[in-house]
Amino acid sequence: MNTNELLNLSVAKLKRMVALKGQIERLQSRLESLAGKASAAPAAKPVRKRRKMSAAARRKISLAQKARWAKSKAKSK
């Protein structure tokens, strides 16, 4: 709102606007406090143990993938 619009408002409307603004500020502070509590103690994710793959297993997977690619390329020719 610009200054001219504010000057044309009644006293009752101005008081209502001030009351609503105060209420909005209180609600925002409550919302921030609730959000702050939620973010203060985040749920801990369980730590997964990383599985290690043997060299033989990696080689077996690699050969299988190469065979799939070769089969796919042979069909397309």
Distance bins in CASP14 RR format, pairs under 12 A and 6 or more apart:
PFRMAT RR
TARGET T0000
AUTHOR 0000-0000-0000
RMODE 2
METHOD distances of the structure
MODEL  1
1 7 0 0 0 0 0 1 0 0 0 0 0
1 8 0 0 0 0 1 0 0 0 0 0 0
1 9 0 0 0 0 1 0 0 0 0 0 0
1 13 0 0 0 0 0 1 0 0 0 0 0
1 14 0 0 0 0 0 1 0 0 0 0 0
1 17 0 0 0 0 1 0 0 0 0 0 0
1 21 0 0 0 0 0 1 0 0 0 0 0
2 8 0 0 0 0 0 1 0 0 0 0 0
2 9 0 0 0 0 0 1 0 0 0 0 0
3 9 0 0 0 0 0 1 0 0 0 0 0
5 13 0 0 0 0 0 1 0 0 0 0 0
5 14 0 0 0 0 0 1 0 0 0 0 0
5 17 0 0 0 0 0 1 0 0 0 0 0
6 13 0 0 0 0 1 0 0 0 0 0 0
6 14 1 0 0 1 0 0 0 0 0 0 0
6 17 0 0 0 0 1 0 0 0 0 0 0
6 18 0 0 0 0 0 1 0 0 0 0 0
7 13 0 0 0 0 0 1 0 0 0 0 0
7 14 0 0 0 0 0 1 0 0 0 0 0
8 14 0 0 0 0 0 1 0 0 0 0 0
9 15 0 0 0 0 1 0 0 0 0 0 0
9 16 0 0 0 0 1 0 0 0 0 0 0
9 17 1 0 0 1 0 0 0 0 0 0 0
9 18 0 0 0 0 0 1 0 0 0 0 0
10 16 0 0 0 0 1 0 0 0 0 0 0
10 17 0 0 0 0 0 1 0 0 0 0 0
11 17 0 0 0 0 0 1 0 0 0 0 0
11 18 0 0 0 0 0 1 0 0 0 0 0
12 18 0 0 0 0 0 1 0 0 0 0 0
12 19 0 0 0 0 0 1 0 0 0 0 0
13 19 0 0 0 0 0 1 0 0 0 0 0
13 20 0 0 0 0 0 1 0 0 0 0 0
14 20 0 0 0 0 0 1 0 0 0 0 0
14 21 0 0 0 0 0 1 0 0 0 0 0
15 21 0 0 0 0 0 1 0 0 0 0 0
15 22 0 0 0 0 0 1 0 0 0 0 0
16 22 0 0 0 0 0 1 0 0 0 0 0
16 23 0 0 0 0 0 1 0 0 0 0 0
17 23 0 0 0 0 0 1 0 0 0 0 0
17 24 0 0 0 0 0 1 0 0 0 0 0
18 24 0 0 0 0 0 1 0 0 0 0 0
18 25 0 0 0 0 0 1 0 0 0 0 0
19 25 0 0 0 0 0 1 0 0 0 0 0
19 26 0 0 0 0 0 1 0 0 0 0 0
20 26 0 0 0 0 0 1 0 0 0 0 0
20 27 0 0 0 0 0 1 0 0 0 0 0
21 27 0 0 0 0 0 1 0 0 0 0 0
21 28 0 0 0 0 0 1 0 0 0 0 0
22 28 0 0 0 0 1 0 0 0 0 0 0
22 29 0 0 0 0 0 1 0 0 0 0 0
23 29 0 0 0 0 0 1 0 0 0 0 0
23 30 0 0 0 0 0 1 0 0 0 0 0
24 30 0 0 0 0 0 1 0 0 0 0 0
24 31 0 0 0 0 0 1 0 0 0 0 0
25 31 0 0 0 0 0 1 0 0 0 0 0
25 32 0 0 0 0 0 1 0 0 0 0 0
26 32 0 0 0 0 0 1 0 0 0 0 0
26 33 0 0 0 0 0 1 0 0 0 0 0
27 33 0 0 0 0 0 1 0 0 0 0 0
27 34 0 0 0 0 0 1 0 0 0 0 0
28 34 0 0 0 0 0 1 0 0 0 0 0
28 35 0 0 0 0 0 1 0 0 0 0 0
29 35 0 0 0 0 0 1 0 0 0 0 0
29 36 0 0 0 0 0 1 0 0 0 0 0
30 36 0 0 0 0 0 1 0 0 0 0 0
30 37 0 0 0 0 0 1 0 0 0 0 0
31 37 0 0 0 0 0 1 0 0 0 0 0
31 38 0 0 0 0 0 1 0 0 0 0 0
32 38 0 0 0 0 0 1 0 0 0 0 0
32 39 0 0 0 0 0 1 0 0 0 0 0
33 39 0 0 0 0 0 1 0 0 0 0 0
33 40 0 0 0 0 0 1 0 0 0 0 0
34 40 0 0 0 0 0 1 0 0 0 0 0
36 42 0 0 0 0 0 1 0 0 0 0 0
51 57 0 0 0 0 0 1 0 0 0 0 0
52 58 0 0 0 0 0 1 0 0 0 0 0
53 59 0 0 0 0 0 1 0 0 0 0 0
53 60 0 0 0 0 1 0 0 0 0 0 0
53 61 0 0 0 0 1 0 0 0 0 0 0
53 62 0 0 0 0 0 1 0 0 0 0 0
54 60 0 0 0 0 1 0 0 0 0 0 0
54 61 0 0 0 0 0 1 0 0 0 0 0
55 61 0 0 0 0 0 1 0 0 0 0 0
55 62 0 0 0 0 0 1 0 0 0 0 0
56 62 0 0 0 0 0 1 0 0 0 0 0
56 63 0 0 0 0 0 1 0 0 0 0 0
57 63 0 0 0 0 0 1 0 0 0 0 0
57 64 0 0 0 0 0 1 0 0 0 0 0
58 64 0 0 0 0 0 1 0 0 0 0 0
58 65 0 0 0 0 0 1 0 0 0 0 0
59 65 0 0 0 0 0 1 0 0 0 0 0
59 66 0 0 0 0 0 1 0 0 0 0 0
60 66 0 0 0 0 0 1 0 0 0 0 0
60 67 0 0 0 0 0 1 0 0 0 0 0
61 67 0 0 0 0 0 1 0 0 0 0 0
61 68 0 0 0 0 0 1 0 0 0 0 0
62 68 0 0 0 0 0 1 0 0 0 0 0
62 69 0 0 0 0 0 1 0 0 0 0 0
63 69 0 0 0 0 0 1 0 0 0 0 0
63 70 0 0 0 0 0 1 0 0 0 0 0
64 70 0 0 0 0 0 1 0 0 0 0 0
64 71 0 0 0 0 0 1 0 0 0 0 0
65 71 0 0 0 0 0 1 0 0 0 0 0
65 72 0 0 0 0 0 1 0 0 0 0 0
66 72 0 0 0 0 0 1 0 0 0 0 0
66 73 0 0 0 0 0 1 0 0 0 0 0
67 73 0 0 0 0 0 1 0 0 0 0 0
67 74 0 0 0 0 0 1 0 0 0 0 0
68 74 0 0 0 0 0 1 0 0 0 0 0
68 75 0 0 0 0 0 1 0 0 0 0 0
69 75 0 0 0 0 0 1 0 0 0 0 0
69 76 0 0 0 0 0 1 0 0 0 0 0
70 76 0 0 0 0 0 1 0 0 0 0 0
70 77 0 0 0 0 0 1 0 0 0 0 0
71 77 0 0 0 0 0 1 0 0 0 0 0
END
